[in-house]
Amino acid sequence: MSVRQVLDEMDYGSASENDHEARLWLDSYRRRFGHMIGGQWVYSRQTFDAFAPATGENLGRLSKATAGDIDEAVNAANAAYPKWRGLSDHQRARHLYALARAIQKHSRLFATLESLDNGKPIRESRDIDIPLVARHFYYHAGYAQIRNREFPNYRPVGVVAQIIPWNFPLLMLAWKVAPALAMGNTVVLKAAEDTSLSAILFAQICQQAGLPPGVFNLLLGDGKTGSALVQHTNIQKVAFTGSTAVGREIRQVLAGSGKRLSLELGGKSPYLVFEDADIDSAVEGLVDAIWFNQGQVCCAGSRLLIQESIAEQFIRKLKRRMSRLLIGNSLDKNIDIGAVVSATQLDRIKNMVSAGVAEGAELWQPKGDMPESGCFYPPTLLTSVEPAHSIAQEEIFGPVLIVMAFRTPAEAVELANNTRYGLAANIWTENINEAMDVAAQIKAGTIWINSANTFDASVGFGGYRESGFGREGGPEGLVEYLERNVHLAGQPFEGKENRKRLPSLGTKIDRTPKQYIGGKQTRPDGGYSTLYRDAAGNQIAELPKGNRKDIRNAVEAARAARSWPAMTGHQRAQILFYLAENLEYRRDEFVRLLVCLSGQPVSRAESEFSLALSRLFACAAYTDKFEGSVHLPDKNKVALAMKEPLGVIGIMAPEESPLLGLLSTTFSAAAMGNRVVLVPSETYALVATHLYQVFDTSDIPAGVFNIVCGPRQELARTLAGHGDVDGIWCWETETICKEVEYLASENMKRSWLSNGNYRNWHDDEQSSGIEFFEHAVNIKNIWVPYGV
Ligand code: NDP
């Protein structure tokens, strides 16, 4: 027999992981499990069962949290909070370090339990999931130690509710719990109904490692438990990972509550292979991209986009590789593909594939052996797929790859972005120039160049668009669990009430300004205007009454202003400095206007104007300084954390400090490369319309600033619900902010809401700087390999 024959015919026997310790652990609880509340196991009368999806074996009976259990857990977290928050950074760091060590010491038990409960291959839980879990606790132990030094002006958020899915049960726990605890918050975590066991073991380890009772609380239960938890009044933040549908529901339920929210949702990530790629590596990478964890990965490379010239060759090689994937029991160390998590998920996958075939896709599956029972689904390839097919748009969350072809890089980018999601993308090419060019154009939070599904605690992870907002991991992930040390609630400085009381200087202004759209003054679409009065009640102008159409036109103009984000920070800075210079020439005009409109003393108006100039300078200064960073997550890999503008931001300008508030918000957004659609305060709209000439003389590209005057509530609704607006900043009443937040959930645009709280715009500390820029950017991490 030749060596070739031996290799071709070589068969893998099974090499089963010994699950003795895991079974002893299950039996030590007599296979009955409760919640961990305030450091005690608490059992409920209602229960549900945990099953091993690979064999159907019943692994134990779990308590299902009642409303009383949820209350108790939230109370325990609140009770533990002051002391936990009050620990020194070093004391808290030692707790996290102890957890990291304990996880490592029990790593094999964690891995075996995870694979039994979830169905994933032991190779993955042992070599990927659990080491990453420990890494997250070590990394965050480090950040706990240096919290005050790194984030001197921040405090913890408070009690955080965290909800995790079943695809990476312990890893998702680590991504959420480690940063929350490190920053001084306490936690109530709800594990996924299908995979709670590793969270229970983690709770036990917290107890053994001496974590103070109530700092980490675990609830077991289903979606209803999650829903009741997020609505509890005594939590300050919700962090959720799961489907976009549930994420949207949570956002809508929380709208107006003032609770912080981060959402890590679904994806339909593209896997682009260009004709100059190393094809064998790209095929191998695809195995990691879509067959890792049976494709039940939010960032799975589930859409293969292949350059037409190599499509045939690539598919041939891919089919050959797929034929060699071994499917079997999750505890078998030789297998590549384990069981999907549950019979429900298996049915969901089957139904979606059938729907795809009914739409015209061609199905291919390798002939290999399949286990006779258990929740298994073979690796599957769907070709002849059209972009509009449901399988090209919806997350399948199974071992199913769809294929589409492209001819040019431009077409590849268009196809890649043809999705409502934006979690990740993979780019395969040997041309670094092309890779970086395409990476910059893809709207996704993580881009892997010539690699797939690599993660690290130092590299933030999270989505664009309907893949959610907020980041997990890296410094940006920590900010999700911190609150700025500024007290914003208070009275307006020059609100409407003051306006009536203060005397007017009686200056006369007679104007009929228009809207400002795409660099031009345009009449309002509706053809209506409203009378406008000064502080003394004199009629001084007629202002356009904007409507939905005006907003749509403004958004279109803003979208078209692509040159602005393409500029370097330096170029944008020059324009903003120049704008400040041109504004300076009009000092007297604006001071007069401020006095006339608000009735404020001349000295205060002068100080507002001077401060506005200084803010403009500060925004210009930051254009090329609020930059990204570089991480070194692995040997031969760098991750470039790039700060990208959101795109088009709708801004409902603040009412108070009319010029200063308007400029502080609008120019922070624009400085980061965003285009703005601004709705000025109705009371002080004339301040905004007086800026038109300043814009016109300052080299600002048309469409960067667009101003629509009119009824605020109606215009806010249109902006919030607009599918082409990427973010909305709203300084408005609680009622309007609540409505805006609800509508913003439609396309999952980012929001920044005042919820009726006023800022002191004269105070640099609370009204300028990093906080503003953070709301204006998305962080995209681009993983770049080298030397391999
Ligand atoms: P869900 O979004 O329903 O579940 C995620 C988590 O949220 C679970 O803990 C779940 O509890 C809980 N939950 C469910 N409903 C609510 C609610 N109304 N309020 C608060 N919490 C809730 O995902 P599924 O498990 O049902 O999976 C459905 C699909 O979602 C998958 O096929 C996949 O497409 C996608 N998905 C995406 C994930 C991602 O990482 N992006 C992860 C998981 C799923 P319980 O598990 O007990 O029902």
Boltz pocket constraint, residues with backbone or C-beta under 6 A from the ligand:
constraints:
  - pocket:
      binder: B
      contacts: [[A, 163], [A, 164], [A, 165], [A, 166], [A, 167], [A, 190], [A, 191], [A, 192], [A, 193], [A, 194], [A, 221], [A, 222], [A, 223], [A, 224], [A, 225], [A, 226], [A, 227], [A, 228], [A, 230], [A, 241], [A, 242], [A, 243], [A, 244], [A, 246], [A, 247], [A, 249], [A, 250], [A, 264], [A, 265], [A, 266], [A, 267], [A, 297], [A, 298], [A, 348], [A, 395], [A, 396], [A, 397]]
      max_distance: 6.0
